Amino acid sequence: MPATAAQLSARLSERLPGARVEVLDESAAHAGHAGANAEGWGSHFRVRVASNAFHSLSRVARHRLVYEALAEFIERDGVHALAIEASDGAAA
């Protein structure tokens, strides 16, 4: 079963308490592209996260935290692509 935006959002909120999280399933826009699944959802997501945990971290380190939080969905559920927008909670 493909992952849902709600599942990804819940995991990020769990791993980054107090963060502002928005997850959009953009899979339909990628139908027919590499990594798209037959269901048309659950493979391509845009993740917007603003968290104080990102304070003083580089862009790469912020993205690494997001990937680590969502690793289960990537490995188990076929999440193929994440477009990540990660900002310091104070800045957003």
Secondary structure, 3 states (H helix, E strand, C coil): CCCCHHHHHHHHHHHCCCCEEEEEECHHHHCCCCCCCCCCCCCEEEEEEEEHHHCCCCHHHHHHHHHHHHHHHHHHHCCCEEEEEEEECCCC
